[in-house]
């Protein structure tokens, strides 16, 4: 028999919310506005996870959102002179990478390094 992993209810709740945020971010590539719901939820619930490994996921998600938003604006403007198009594609691939990496690490019950780009 394998030993049961006993987890703090606060961590378990924050982990579920972080998973919902990852799903909302992933869905935003189709719907767009779900990222706004995810960022709001992340900011609200981040306090509840303070001091736990799940907090790194909320910080990772928030950083991903703001960098993707800023990059989308800048590269969107640069798309008028064509150079922004490949930059937008690279930015969205980077954002998808961060969503997938974060979600997988959350599933494994492991923190991410929110200050790292990759």
KOLROKOL-342729 format. One record per residue: residue in three letters; x, y, z of N, C-alpha, C in turn. Coordinates in pm, 1 decimal, decimal comma, m for minus. Each point is the difference from the previous one (the first is absolute). Layout:
<nodes>
('ALA'; (X; Y; Z); (X; Y; Z); (X; Y; Z)),
...
</nodes>
This chain:
<nodes>
('UNK'; (82,9; m118,3; 0,0); (m82,9; 118,3; 0,0); (87,4; 124,7; 0,0)),
('UNK'; (m34,4; 93,6; m85,4); (75,3; 125,2; m5,9); (m46,0; 94,2; 110,1)),
('UNK'; (93,0; 76,2; 57,3); (m40,9; 95,8; 103,0); (m81,7; 112,6; m62,6)),
('UNK'; (m98,9; 44,5; 71,8); (m85,5; 109,8; m45,6); (71,0; 132,2; 22,0)),
('UNK'; (m9,3; 87,2; m97,9); (57,5; 133,4; 12,3); (m101,4; 88,3; 72,4)),
('UNK'; (34,7; 40,9; 120,3); (m88,8; 86,0; 77,3); (37,8; 143,2; m30,8)),
('UNK'; (m97,2; 74,8; m47,4); (28,1; 136,3; m41,8); (m87,2; 96,6; 78,1)),
('UNK'; (54,8; 114,2; 25,9); (m70,0; 108,1; 67,6); (m122,3; 39,2; m83,7)),
('UNK'; (m118,8; 11,7; 60,5); (m119,8; 38,3; m76,0); (17,3; 134,8; m71,3)),
('UNK'; (76,9; 88,1; 58,2); (25,0; 131,0; m61,9); (78,5; m17,5; m130,3)),
('UNK'; (98,1; m89,4; 1,0); (79,9; m27,6; m119,3); (m86,1; m68,5; m105,3)),
('UNK'; (m82,6; m94,5; 43,4); (m84,6; m73,5; m93,3); (m98,5; 94,6; m69,8)),
('UNK'; (m57,5; 91,4; 75,2); (m93,3; 97,7; m57,3); (71,6; 93,1; m98,1)),
('UNK'; (116,4; 49,5; 39,9); (76,7; 89,7; m87,0); (43,1; m73,3; m126,4)),
('UNK'; (33,3; m126,5; 12,8); (41,3; m80,3; m115,5); (m114,8; m13,5; m99,5)),
('UNK'; (m119,9; m21,6; 49,8); (m116,9; m9,0; m89,2); (m23,5; 132,2; m72,2)),
('UNK'; (11,3; 111,5; 72,2); (m19,6; 131,5; m62,1); (108,9; 26,8; m103,3)),
('UNK'; (123,9; m35,7; 29,8); (110,0; 18,4; m95,8); (m25,8; m81,9; m126,6)),
('UNK'; (m53,3; m120,7; 15,1); (m32,5; m83,1; m116,5); (m109,8; 65,2; m83,9)),
('UNK'; (m98,7; 58,3; 67,1); (m106,1; 71,8; m71,7); (59,4; 118,4; m75,8)),
('UNK'; (92,5; 71,0; 63,7); (65,2; 113,5; m67,3); (77,1; m45,3; m122,9)),
('UNK'; (73,5; m111,0; 10,9); (71,1; m51,8; m117,6); (m98,5; m32,2; m112,0)),
('UNK'; (m113,6; m60,4; 35,6); (m101,5; m32,8; m101,3); (m54,7; 127,3; m64,7)),
('UNK'; (m24,0; 102,2; 81,0); (m49,9; 126,5; m54,8); (102,4; 65,9; m91,9)),
('UNK'; (127,5; m6,1; 37,3); (105,1; 55,3; m86,2); (6,8; m77,2; m131,2)),
('UNK'; (m7,7; m131,6; 6,5); (4,5; m81,0; m122,0); (m120,8; 30,5; m88,8)),
('UNK'; (m114,6; 11,9; 61,7); (m123,1; 31,5; m73,9); (5,6; 138,6; m63,1)),
('UNK'; (79,6; 87,3; 57,4); (7,6; 137,4; m51,5); (55,9; 6,3; m141,8)),
('UNK'; (70,2; m102,8; m43,9); (49,6; m1,3; m137,5); (m114,5; m17,5; m99,2)),
('UNK'; (m113,9; m48,4; 48,5); (m118,5; m12,7; m84,4); (m102,6; 109,0; 26,7)),
('UNK'; (m15,0; 36,8; 127,9); (m105,9; 92,8; 40,3); (52,8; 138,2; 37,5)),
('UNK'; (123,3; 8,7; 43,8); (60,8; 129,1; 30,8); (m29,4; 53,8; 138,2)),
('UNK'; (m125,7; 22,9; 30,2); (m35,4; 66,2; 125,8); (19,3; m87,3; 123,2)),
('UNK'; (15,7; m129,2; m17,7); (16,9; m86,0; 117,6); (130,1; 29,0; 73,9)),
('UNK'; (98,9; 56,3; m70,3); (125,2; 37,0; 66,3); (m24,9; 109,3; 103,8)),
('UNK'; (m95,4; 87,0; m26,2); (m33,3; 106,2; 95,3); (m58,0; m61,5; 126,7)),
('UNK'; (m87,8; m98,3; m16,3); (m55,9; m69,3; 116,9); (111,6; m70,8; 77,0)),
('UNK'; (93,8; m59,8; m72,3); (110,3; m71,9; 65,0); (89,9; 94,4; 78,2)),
('UNK'; (31,6; 115,6; m55,8); (89,4; 93,5; 70,0); (m67,3; 54,4; 126,0)),
('UNK'; (m128,4; 29,4; m9,0); (m73,4; 48,1; 117,6); (m4,1; m108,3; 107,3)),
('UNK'; (m35,0; m121,0; m40,2); (m4,8; m111,6; 94,1); (137,8; m25,6; 62,1)),
('UNK'; (104,1; 8,3; m81,5); (136,1; m20,5; 49,8); (40,3; 101,9; 104,9)),
('UNK'; (m31,8; 126,5; m26,0); (32,9; 104,3; 97,6); (m79,4; m18,3; 129,6)),
('UNK'; (m125,8; m38,0; m11,6); (m84,0; m17,5; 118,9); (47,6; m119,0; 84,2)),
('UNK'; (27,4; m112,0; m65,3); (32,7; m122,7; 72,2); (147,4; m12,8; 36,5)),
('UNK'; (84,5; 85,9; m55,2); (143,2; m8,1; 29,9); (25,4; 17,4; 149,1)),
('UNK'; (m74,0; 86,1; 63,6); (16,5; 22,0; 144,3); (m25,3; m127,8; 79,7)),
('UNK'; (m98,1; m78,2; m43,7); (m34,1; m123,6; 71,0); (111,6; m103,6; m7,6)),
('UNK'; (85,1; 10,7; m101,2); (106,2; m99,1; m17,6); (135,8; 51,2; 45,4)),
('UNK'; (2,3; 117,8; 59,5); (126,3; 61,1; 41,5); (76,4; m94,3; 93,0)),
('UNK'; (126,7; m21,7; m32,2); (84,6; m86,2; 81,9); (m5,7; m147,0; m39,1)),
('UNK'; (m76,7; m33,9; m102,9); (m6,8; m138,4; m46,2); (64,1; m11,0; m138,2)),
('UNK'; (23,0; m121,6; m44,0); (58,7; m20,9; m132,1); (m95,4; 43,4; m110,8)),
('UNK'; (m129,9; 4,6; 27,4); (m97,6; 39,5; m101,9); (12,0; 149,1; m32,0)),
('UNK'; (48,3; 78,0; 94,6); (17,8; 143,7; m23,9); (88,1; 25,6; m121,5)),
('UNK'; (100,3; m84,6; m21,4); (87,5; 17,9; m116,5); (m78,9; m12,7; m130,2)),
('UNK'; (m103,5; m80,7; m0,7); (m81,8; m15,8; m120,1); (m82,6; 126,0; m28,4)),
('UNK'; (m54,8; 58,6; 105,2); (m75,4; 124,4; m21,3); (92,1; 110,4; m50,0)),
('UNK'; (119,6; 10,4; 55,5); (95,3; 101,1; m47,4); (42,9; m29,2; m143,0)),
('UNK'; (20,1; m125,6; m34,9); (35,3; m43,2; m136,3); (m110,3; 41,1; m98,0)),
('UNK'; (m125,2; m26,9; 38,0); (m114,4; 33,3; m85,5); (m14,3; 150,9; m18,5)),
('UNK'; (14,0; 73,8; 107,7); (m13,8; 145,7; m6,7); (109,5; 59,0; m87,1)),
('UNK'; (121,5; m45,9; 17,5); (111,1; 49,7; m81,9); (m22,0; m34,4; m147,6)),
('UNK'; (m45,7; m120,9; m26,4); (m27,7; m41,1; m137,9); (m105,9; 90,4; m62,4)),
('UNK'; (m105,0; 29,7; 74,4); (m107,0; 86,0; m51,0); (52,9; 137,2; m39,0)),
('UNK'; (71,3; 65,7; 91,4); (44,2; 137,3; m25,8); (103,5; 7,8; m112,2)),
('UNK'; (91,7; m95,2; m4,9); (98,5; 0,3; m109,0); (m68,9; m25,7; m133,5)),
('UNK'; (m94,9; m93,4; m1,7); (m72,7; m29,0; m124,0); (m84,3; 119,4; m44,1)),
('UNK'; (m63,9; 66,9; 93,9); (m80,3; 117,9; m34,6); (88,0; 111,2; m55,0)),
('UNK'; (108,2; 31,7; 69,1); (90,1; 107,0; m46,0); (61,0; m35,0; m135,9)),
('UNK'; (44,0; m123,4; m13,9); (57,4; m43,2; m127,5); (m101,0; 4,4; m112,4)),
('UNK'; (m123,9; m37,6; 29,1); (m105,1; 2,8; m102,3); (m25,8; 141,6; m49,5)),
('UNK'; (1,8; 95,1; 91,3); (m21,9; 139,3; m38,6); (115,8; 50,4; m86,2)),
('UNK'; (121,7; m18,3; 47,9); (118,0; 48,7; m72,5); (13,4; m70,7; m134,2)),
('UNK'; (m7,7; m132,6; 1,9); (18,6; m75,3; m124,3); (m118,6; 18,7; m94,7)),
('UNK'; (m119,3; 23,9; 57,0); (m115,8; 30,4; m84,2); (21,1; 128,2; m79,0)),
('UNK'; (54,2; 100,5; 66,0); (31,9; 125,6; m68,5); (109,5; m24,5; m104,2)),
('UNK'; (101,0; m77,7; 36,3); (108,3; m30,3; m94,1); (m47,5; m85,1; m117,8)),
('UNK'; (m114,4; m64,9; 13,8); (m54,0; m79,4; m110,5); (m37,4; 87,6; m118,6)),
('UNK'; (m22,0; 126,8; 26,2); (m29,2; 92,9; m109,2); (117,9; 11,1; m95,9)),
('UNK'; (119,6; m26,5; 51,0); (118,2; 1,5; m87,7); (56,5; m141,9; m14,8)),
('UNK'; (m84,2; m99,9; 16,3); (24,2; m142,0; m24,3); (90,1; m68,5; 102,8)),
('UNK'; (98,0; 66,5; 56,3); (92,7; m66,5; 92,4); (m70,1; m52,5; 125,7)),
('UNK'; (m113,3; 58,4; 35,0); (m70,9; m43,1; 120,0); (m66,4; m135,1; m12,5)),
('UNK'; (m27,6; m43,9; m121,4); (m70,3; m127,2; m19,5); (81,2; m118,3; 53,2)),
('UNK'; (125,4; m17,8; m39,2); (75,1; m112,3; 58,1); (23,9; 17,6; 150,5)),
('UNK'; (9,8; 124,7; 44,3); (17,2; 23,6; 144,1); (m125,9; m40,1; 76,7)),
('UNK'; (m117,8; 29,5; m56,5); (m125,5; m42,4; 63,1); (m9,3; m151,9; 6,5)),
('UNK'; (37,8; m65,3; m107,6); (m3,1; m146,7; m2,4); (93,0; m55,8; 107,5)),
('UNK'; (120,2; 53,9; 8,6); (95,6; m45,1; 102,3); (m54,3; 26,3; 140,8)),
('UNK'; (m61,2; 114,0; 19,6); (m57,2; 34,3; 130,5); (m109,5; m98,4; 40,0)),
('UNK'; (m87,3; m34,3; m93,1); (m109,1; m92,3; 31,7); (51,7; m141,6; 24,2)),
('UNK'; (103,9; m40,2; m72,0); (62,2; m130,6; 26,5); (60,8; m0,5; 140,2)),
('UNK'; (64,8; 111,4; 37,4); (57,4; 13,2; 134,8); (m109,8; m9,1; 106,3)),
('UNK'; (m111,4; 68,3; m22,6); (m109,8; m1,6; 97,4); (m58,7; m140,7; 12,5)),
('UNK'; (m17,9; m68,2; m111,9); (m51,7; m137,3; 3,7); (97,5; m90,6; 76,1)),
('UNK'; (128,7; 17,9; m25,9); (101,5; m76,7; 71,4); (m13,3; 20,4; 151,3)),
('UNK'; (m15,8; 124,8; 42,6); (m9,1; 28,9; 143,8); (m127,9; m57,9; 60,6)),
('UNK'; (m108,5; 3,6; m74,0); (m125,0; m58,4; 50,0); (16,5; m150,9; 17,3)),
('UNK'; (53,9; m65,3; m101,7); (17,9; m145,6; 5,8); (98,6; m38,2; 110,2)),
('UNK'; (113,7; 68,2; 5,6); (100,6; m32,1; 102,7); (m58,1; 19,6; 139,8)),
('UNK'; (m66,6; 112,0; 21,7); (m58,0; 26,7; 131,1); (m105,1; m102,1; 38,1)),
('UNK'; (m87,1; m32,1; m94,7); (m106,9; m95,7; 26,2); (57,5; m136,7; 34,3)),
('UNK'; (101,4; m41,9; m73,6); (63,1; m129,7; 29,0); (65,4; m0,6; 138,0)),
('UNK'; (69,0; 105,8; 34,5); (64,7; 6,4; 132,1); (m104,8; 7,0; 111,3)),
('UNK'; (m111,2; 66,9; m25,6); (m108,3; 3,3; 98,1); (m55,3; m139,8; 20,7)),
('UNK'; (m20,0; m72,3; m108,3); (m48,9; m137,0; 7,3); (95,4; m88,4; 80,4)),
('UNK'; (131,0; 23,5; m16,5); (102,2; m75,9; 72,2); (19,3; 48,9; 142,9)),
('UNK'; (m75,8; 102,0; 39,1); (10,6; 61,6; 132,7); (139,4; 57,6; 24,1)),
('UNK'; (51,1; 68,6; m102,4); (132,0; 61,3; 8,2); (m11,8; 148,9; m31,6)),
('UNK'; (83,0; 82,4; 63,2); (m3,9; 143,4; m29,3); (67,4; 30,7; m133,9)),
('UNK'; (m23,2; 119,2; m49,9); (70,5; 50,3; m116,6); (88,6; 115,3; 47,2)),
('UNK'; (89,1; 44,2; m86,8); (84,8; 115,4; 31,6); (m57,6; 120,7; m73,1)),
('UNK'; (m86,4; 77,4; 65,0); (m73,7; 105,4; m69,2); (86,9; 110,5; m60,2)),
('UNK'; (120,1; 17,3; 49,1); (86,2; 106,3; m52,6); (76,6; m42,5; m124,8)),
('UNK'; (m5,2; m128,0; m32,5); (67,8; m49,4; m119,7); (m91,8; 16,9; m121,1)),
('UNK'; (60,5; 21,2; m115,3); (m78,8; 15,6; m121,4); (m44,2; m135,9; m55,8)),
('UNK'; (79,5; m104,0; 23,4); (m32,9; m133,5; m51,8); (0,2; m102,1; 109,2)),
</nodes>
